[in-house]
Amino acid sequence: MLIFPAIDIYDGSCVRLLKGEVKKKTIYNSCPINQSVFFEKCGFKNLHIVDLNFAIKGKSKNRKIIESIRKKTKLSLQLGGGIRSYKDASYWLNLGMDSIVIGTMFYEKKKDFEKCVSSYSKKMSFAMDLRSNYLAIRGWKKQIKISADQLVSQINKFNLKSVIYTDIQRDGTKQGPNFENLKKYSSNLKVPLIASGGIGSIEDVYNLKKIKKLGGFIVGRSIYDGSINLSDLIKLQKNA
């Protein structure tokens, strides 16, 4: 099971949001580069990065920061946020990102999405961001009238690396993941499912490990505020 500590970047700082709301952000580190180096020194092998400015506003202030993270660490980097064209995808993958996360492109530029799958399928993950079991895109600001079950059926047509499922209503709350949906979707999807949103304790992590076919999880706020001890996650990573 893969473990991804998360770095969400907004206006150059490492932040965590509550349910995707920028007005409810908490800044944890003014230097995401230092934070990524810290995670690597702790012993993590993977890192999940989101460019929140790009995802929410369609403009990035954080490109140089992300490029520096690639240069200064050997972590396996998974990048999402605002990658909405084949050109964007190619740029980041050619720069050395190990994988990219796509959501909005699937609905707004279908030809670009299909071209990405054709060129980079095993480096592409799909962002299954759900609010009340319906898909949200464009930094979770736009709701799509497609149910989770319909979405799973569509995703299964493509040869992807993984699907990242985020329950938006739990994201940043530390109230626990949506275990019911994680069990359901991990069983129905043809590719590994990565859990995100709501992880608040090491007990949540142990319960995630019990879900068959779950490929891993992304954890944010609970490792920044100390609710989960980093050494406990490193031990789990070594035993995975």
C-alpha positions as CSV (number, residue, x, y, z in Angstrom):
1,M,0.0,0.0,0.0
2,L,1.4,3.4,-1.1
3,I,1.6,6.3,1.4
4,F,1.5,9.8,0.0
5,P,2.0,12.7,2.3
6,A,0.4,15.7,0.7
7,I,1.7,19.2,-0.2
8,D,-1.0,21.5,-1.4
9,I,0.5,24.8,-2.6
10,Y,-1.4,28.1,-2.6
11,D,0.3,31.5,-3.2
12,G,3.6,29.8,-2.6
13,S,2.9,28.3,0.8
14,C,2.1,24.8,2.0
15,V,-1.5,24.9,3.1
16,R,-4.4,22.7,4.0
17,L,-8.0,23.6,3.2
18,L,-11.3,22.6,4.8
19,K,-13.6,20.9,2.2
20,G,-11.7,22.7,-0.5
21,E,-12.5,26.2,0.7
22,V,-9.7,28.7,0.3
23,K,-11.2,31.0,2.9
24,K,-10.7,28.1,5.4
25,K,-7.0,27.5,4.7
26,T,-4.3,26.9,7.3
27,I,-0.7,27.7,6.3
28,Y,1.7,25.0,7.7
29,N,4.9,25.9,6.0
30,S,5.9,29.0,3.9
31,C,8.3,26.9,1.9
32,P,6.9,23.8,0.2
33,I,10.4,22.9,-1.0
34,N,11.7,22.5,2.6
35,Q,8.5,20.5,3.5
36,S,9.2,18.1,0.6
37,V,12.8,17.7,1.6
38,F,11.7,17.1,5.2
39,F,9.3,14.3,4.1
40,E,12.1,12.6,2.2
41,K,14.4,12.8,5.1
42,C,11.7,11.2,7.3
43,G,11.8,8.2,5.0
44,F,8.8,8.7,2.7
45,K,9.1,7.5,-0.9
46,N,6.1,9.2,-2.5
47,L,4.7,12.7,-2.5
48,H,1.3,14.1,-3.6
49,I,1.4,17.7,-4.8
50,V,-1.5,19.9,-5.7
51,D,-1.2,23.3,-7.3
52,L,-4.2,25.0,-5.8
53,N,-3.8,28.3,-7.6
54,F,-3.9,26.5,-10.9
55,A,-6.8,24.2,-9.9
56,I,-9.0,27.0,-8.6
57,K,-8.1,30.0,-10.6
58,G,-6.6,28.5,-13.8
59,K,-3.3,30.4,-13.2
60,S,-0.3,29.1,-11.5
61,K,2.1,31.0,-9.2
62,N,3.8,27.9,-8.1
63,R,5.5,26.4,-11.1
64,K,9.0,27.2,-10.1
65,I,8.4,25.8,-6.6
66,I,7.2,22.5,-8.1
67,E,10.1,22.4,-10.5
68,S,12.5,22.9,-7.5
69,I,10.8,20.0,-5.6
70,R,11.6,17.8,-8.5
71,K,15.2,18.9,-8.6
72,K,15.9,18.7,-4.9
73,T,14.2,15.4,-4.0
74,K,14.3,11.8,-5.3
75,L,10.7,11.3,-4.2
76,S,8.2,9.7,-6.6
77,L,6.0,12.8,-7.4
78,Q,2.3,12.7,-8.1
79,L,1.1,16.1,-9.3
80,G,-2.4,17.4,-9.7
81,G,-4.2,20.8,-10.0
82,G,-5.0,22.6,-13.2
83,I,-3.6,20.0,-15.7
84,R,-6.3,20.4,-18.3
85,S,-4.6,19.9,-21.7
86,Y,-2.2,17.5,-23.4
87,K,0.4,20.3,-23.5
88,D,0.2,20.7,-19.7
89,A,0.5,17.0,-19.2
90,S,3.5,16.6,-21.5
91,Y,5.2,19.6,-19.8
92,W,5.1,18.1,-16.4
93,L,5.9,14.5,-17.4
94,N,8.8,15.6,-19.5
95,L,10.0,17.6,-16.5
96,G,10.2,14.4,-14.5
97,M,6.9,14.0,-12.6
98,D,6.3,10.3,-12.0
99,S,2.5,10.7,-12.5
100,I,-0.1,13.4,-13.0
101,V,-3.7,13.6,-11.8
102,I,-6.4,14.5,-14.3
103,G,-10.1,15.4,-13.7
104,T,-11.4,18.4,-15.5
105,M,-9.8,17.5,-18.8
106,F,-11.9,14.3,-19.0
107,Y,-15.0,16.4,-19.4
108,E,-13.8,19.6,-21.0
109,K,-11.1,18.4,-23.4
110,K,-12.0,14.8,-24.1
111,K,-9.6,14.5,-27.2
112,D,-6.7,15.8,-25.1
113,F,-7.6,13.3,-22.4
114,E,-7.7,10.4,-24.8
115,K,-4.4,11.6,-26.3
116,C,-2.8,11.6,-22.8
117,V,-4.1,8.1,-22.2
118,S,-2.6,6.9,-25.5
119,S,0.8,8.5,-24.7
120,Y,1.1,8.3,-20.9
121,S,-1.6,5.8,-19.6
122,K,0.6,4.4,-16.8
123,K,1.5,7.8,-15.6
124,M,-2.1,9.1,-15.4
125,S,-4.4,9.0,-12.4
126,F,-8.0,10.1,-12.5
127,A,-9.3,12.5,-9.8
128,M,-12.6,11.1,-8.6
129,D,-13.6,14.1,-6.5
130,L,-17.1,13.5,-5.2
131,R,-19.5,15.8,-3.3
132,S,-22.6,13.9,-2.2
133,N,-21.6,11.1,-4.6
134,Y,-21.5,13.5,-7.6
135,L,-18.4,14.6,-9.5
136,A,-16.8,18.0,-8.9
137,I,-14.3,19.6,-11.2
138,R,-12.4,22.9,-11.7
139,G,-10.9,22.9,-8.2
140,W,-14.2,21.4,-6.9
141,K,-16.1,24.6,-7.8
142,K,-18.2,23.1,-10.6
143,Q,-20.5,20.2,-10.0
144,I,-21.2,17.6,-12.8
145,K,-24.5,15.8,-13.0
146,I,-22.9,12.3,-13.2
147,S,-23.3,9.8,-10.4
148,A,-20.4,7.9,-8.9
149,D,-21.6,4.6,-10.3
150,Q,-21.8,6.1,-13.8
151,L,-18.3,7.6,-13.4
152,V,-16.8,4.3,-12.4
153,S,-18.3,2.7,-15.5
154,Q,-16.7,5.4,-17.7
155,I,-13.3,5.3,-16.0
156,N,-13.1,1.5,-16.4
157,K,-12.9,2.1,-20.2
158,F,-9.4,3.6,-19.9
159,N,-6.1,2.1,-19.0
160,L,-4.9,4.3,-16.2
161,K,-2.4,4.1,-13.4
162,S,-4.9,4.6,-10.6
163,V,-8.0,6.5,-9.4
164,I,-7.8,8.9,-6.5
165,Y,-11.1,9.1,-4.6
166,T,-11.7,12.2,-2.5
167,D,-14.8,12.6,-0.4
168,I,-14.9,16.5,-0.5
169,Q,-17.2,16.8,2.4
170,R,-14.7,15.0,4.6
171,D,-11.5,16.6,3.2
172,G,-9.6,18.4,5.9
173,T,-12.0,17.4,8.6
174,K,-10.1,14.4,10.1
175,Q,-13.5,12.8,10.7
176,G,-12.4,9.6,9.0
177,P,-12.5,8.4,5.4
178,N,-15.7,7.2,3.7
179,F,-15.0,3.5,4.2
180,E,-18.2,2.4,2.7
181,N,-17.5,4.0,-0.7
182,L,-13.8,3.0,-0.6
183,K,-14.8,-0.6,-0.3
184,K,-17.3,-0.3,-3.0
185,Y,-15.2,1.6,-5.5
186,S,-12.0,-0.4,-4.9
187,S,-14.0,-3.5,-5.8
188,N,-15.6,-2.1,-8.9
189,L,-12.7,-0.3,-10.5
190,K,-10.2,-2.1,-12.7
191,V,-7.2,0.0,-11.5
192,P,-5.9,0.6,-7.9
193,L,-7.9,3.1,-5.9
194,I,-6.1,5.7,-3.8
195,A,-8.0,7.0,-0.7
196,S,-8.0,10.7,0.1
197,G,-10.0,12.9,2.5
198,G,-10.8,12.7,6.2
199,I,-7.9,10.5,7.5
200,G,-7.5,11.7,11.1
201,S,-5.8,9.0,13.1
202,I,-3.5,5.9,12.8
203,E,-6.6,3.8,13.5
204,D,-8.1,5.2,10.2
205,V,-4.9,4.1,8.5
206,Y,-5.1,0.5,10.0
207,N,-8.7,0.3,8.8
208,L,-7.7,1.4,5.3
209,K,-5.2,-1.4,5.2
210,K,-8.1,-3.9,5.7
211,I,-9.8,-2.8,2.4
212,K,-9.0,-5.3,-0.4
213,K,-7.5,-3.9,-3.6
214,L,-7.0,-0.4,-2.1
215,G,-3.7,0.8,-3.6
216,G,-2.8,3.4,-1.0
217,F,-3.8,6.7,0.6
218,I,-3.1,10.4,0.7
219,V,-2.8,12.1,4.1
220,G,-2.6,15.8,4.8
221,R,-3.8,17.8,7.8
222,S,-3.4,15.0,10.4
223,I,0.3,14.7,9.7
224,Y,0.8,18.5,9.8
225,D,-0.9,19.0,13.2
226,G,0.5,15.8,14.8
227,S,-2.7,13.8,14.9
228,I,-0.7,11.0,13.2
229,N,2.9,10.3,14.1
230,L,5.1,10.3,11.0
231,S,7.2,7.5,12.4
232,D,4.1,5.3,12.6
233,L,3.5,5.8,8.9
234,I,7.1,5.1,8.0
235,K,6.9,1.8,9.8
236,L,3.8,0.9,7.8
237,Q,5.5,1.9,4.6
238,K,8.4,-0.4,5.4
239,N,6.1,-3.3,6.2
240,A,3.8,-2.7,3.1
